[in-house]
Amino acid sequence: MKDHPAAQSQYVQHTYIPAIAITHATLKHSWNKVPVATVVAPEQVCGEARRIGYTGKLDSDAALYRLKIKQGKGLPTMTLPGLYIIEGGMFQEYE
């Protein structure tokens, strides 16, 4: 028996992007806080990314971010698990 489509929609994982024009963030060129949006609503800020460090010590090493997302009006902010880098204009999980 298949799940109901409405039940599946609550488990959809969003693809997050910087709400400002950033394609890559490095040790040399990064921001402490970056507004976050989703690919489906790029003009609507839904949280912020906070830089917590870098992947290395070279100027070209990526900045590491934690994503703090507002789930909806009146709901608390949630910190997503994992660390993220900005690559190709999108937040991608750092492994």
matplotlib code that plots the C-alpha trace (Angstrom):
import matplotlib.pyplot as plt

x = [0.0, 1.4, 1.7, -0.7, 0.9, 0.1, 1.9, 4.9, 5.1, 5.9, 9.2, 10.4, 14.0, 14.5, 17.5, 18.9, 20.6, 22.2, 19.5, 22.3, 24.5, 27.2, 28.5, 31.4, 32.6, 36.3, 38.6, 39.7, 36.2, 33.3, 30.6, 30.0, 26.2, 24.4, 20.6, 19.1, 16.3, 15.1, 15.4, 11.6, 11.3, 14.6, 13.2, 11.9, 14.5, 13.7, 16.7, 20.4, 23.7, 26.4, 30.0, 31.6, 35.0, 36.8, 37.7, 41.4, 43.9, 44.4, 42.8, 40.9, 39.5, 35.7, 33.9, 31.8, 28.3, 25.5, 22.0, 19.3, 16.0, 12.6, 10.0, 7.1, 5.4, 5.2, 7.5, 11.0, 14.2, 15.7, 19.4, 19.8, 22.2, 25.5, 27.9, 27.4, 29.6, 28.5, 29.3, 27.8, 25.5, 23.9, 24.4, 25.9, 26.4, 30.1, 31.3]
y = [0.0, 3.4, 6.4, 9.2, 12.1, 14.6, 12.5, 12.3, 16.1, 16.7, 14.8, 16.8, 17.9, 21.5, 22.7, 25.8, 28.6, 31.9, 34.7, 37.0, 36.4, 34.0, 31.1, 30.1, 31.0, 30.6, 31.5, 34.6, 35.5, 34.6, 36.2, 35.6, 35.4, 34.7, 34.9, 31.6, 30.9, 27.8, 27.0, 27.0, 30.5, 32.2, 35.7, 34.6, 34.5, 31.5, 31.6, 32.3, 30.5, 31.2, 30.6, 28.4, 27.7, 26.5, 23.2, 24.1, 26.9, 27.9, 31.0, 28.8, 26.4, 26.5, 28.3, 26.0, 27.0, 25.8, 26.5, 27.9, 27.7, 29.2, 26.4, 28.8, 31.8, 31.5, 28.4, 28.4, 28.4, 24.9, 24.2, 21.6, 18.7, 18.7, 21.3, 23.1, 24.8, 27.1, 25.6, 26.5, 29.0, 26.3, 25.1, 21.5, 19.2, 18.9, 15.4]
z = [0.0, -1.0, 1.3, 0.7, -1.3, 1.4, 4.0, 1.7, 1.2, 4.8, 4.4, 1.3, 1.7, 0.5, -1.5, 0.2, -1.6, -0.5, -0.8, -2.2, -5.2, -3.9, -6.0, -3.7, -0.2, 0.8, 3.6, 1.7, 0.5, 2.8, 5.0, 8.7, 8.1, 4.9, 4.3, 3.2, 0.7, -1.1, -4.8, -5.1, -3.5, -4.0, -3.2, 0.2, 3.0, 5.3, 7.6, 7.8, 7.5, 10.1, 9.3, 11.9, 10.3, 7.2, 5.5, 5.7, 6.1, 2.4, 1.0, -1.5, 1.2, 1.6, 4.4, 6.6, 7.6, 9.9, 8.5, 10.8, 9.1, 10.1, 9.5, 9.4, 10.9, 14.6, 14.7, 16.2, 14.2, 13.6, 13.1, 10.4, 11.2, 9.4, 8.0, 4.7, 2.1, -0.7, -4.1, -7.4, -5.8, -3.5, 0.0, -0.2, 2.7, 3.6, 4.1]

ax = plt.figure().add_subplot(projection="3d")
ax.plot(x, y, z, "-o")
ax.set_aspect("equal")
plt.show()
